[in-house]
């Protein structure tokens, strides 16, 4: 993105500068193996997930410690979510969905730490995650149901003349799914951080009245914490809903 | 005062500004979803807890279309040419 080409103005607002990917150890050249700030912060969120689950399950106490109860909340929440939407059959996919949920919630929340880099604000990450879900579900649907998977495009409860039209709409909406699935997460993360940055730019120019943008930043930051958690939840629950098509295409 | 600059960029920036009006549609959609959920939940609070997940799915679908307009604005601002 051409961030450097933005015009200079009285307000030094560069809301997109925080999303620039830079090599971690200096230098300009970037290849696929270069460690960047993206690599660092993805690693941080992965390590946090692993630490939470390893330390949380080490004791296996009857009366859980604080970390163990947090790990149990994550486990129980994901388990109940899959069971509610997909039934017992969906629990085979528990590892995939639990991985998505814990990684996203940690990546989103770690991104809110000042000076941290938000990995999920890049379409490269979210599109990859959404495509993995999309491909899994499409392949699984055909392997599990054969040609019967195509029933999700042919709505048998609708009147017969309407069905071809609905089929076209259903096919389009099926292929838009990975787009909306990924862009929703990336857009929410990027927009929130850009808003905070814009308010921070106001604060520098207003002198003593900087108190107003500061209060606004606090409010937006609180909203962003909620959005970070809700978007991880929404991404996961939509994965469950899409998975339901592969498991029960007739419904 | 002479006006200088790139006409294409002007058009792109105006288009990006216009694209933000899509946000209003998302706001109306999310408001409708949550408002209807709340009015239903207050009539029958015992059934409300089971429908929270459905509400979030509804919010996500309504919001996605608003995010698309944001995406169009971003593309116009940074990915032209």
Interface residues (C-beta under 8 A of the other chain):
Chain A: X1 X2 X16 X81 X84 X85 X180 X183 X184 X187 X188 X191 X230 X233 X234 X237 X238 X241
Chain B: X53 X56 X57 X59 X60 X61 X63 X64 X65 X67 X68 X70 X71 X78 X79
